[in-house]
Amino acid sequence: IEQQISGTGWHNLSNPFENQTASSFGLVGTDRHPNAENLRQWNPEAAYVWENISSGTAALDPGRGYIGYFGNNPLGFASGLQLGTGPWTLSITGKPMTTVSPILHHYVKIAQNTWEGFVKDNETDGWNLVGNPFTSILDFSTLTLPANVNNAFYIWTPNKVGGAGYVSWSGAGITDPYIAPLQ
């Protein structure tokens, strides 16, 4: 499967294949540069932080969302999963997933605008980073969601009008409910 990535910066990624490693996205962490932190996963259970994936040999969880940096570091050294100014083409092969039940991390956001505002509440509330675990487009509007899951999704993009940030469906910014493969 192939997916075009454009715009230097952070992009949401996911894995639609069985038995894939982080190197599927490019040169990861210390494989690229001794100080590179170019692929991360959200882990609200570990002090609510983005965890760096430091090696291309790390296993990718199907259905889990990742955020990866594409392009050269603003300080000038090579640090992205893919270098240059893009666009980049991710090309990944493998045995496609046919069913996925992602493990969701359940946290609730306090009424403030910082990541430090996340606190454990109960097993039905929270922010999660999940990706499209399939090799085809996922139509979010066709999903049957539990009552405690909001009917919305957000995608981080470096290409947003006004600068990098989240765009959302069932809010503002995304005009259709489709989530691309590998996103």
Salt bridges, closest charged atoms under 4 A:
GLU37 OE1 - ARG40 NH2 3.23
GLU45 OE2 - HIS105 ND1 3.12
ASP61 OD2 - ARG64 NH1 3.60
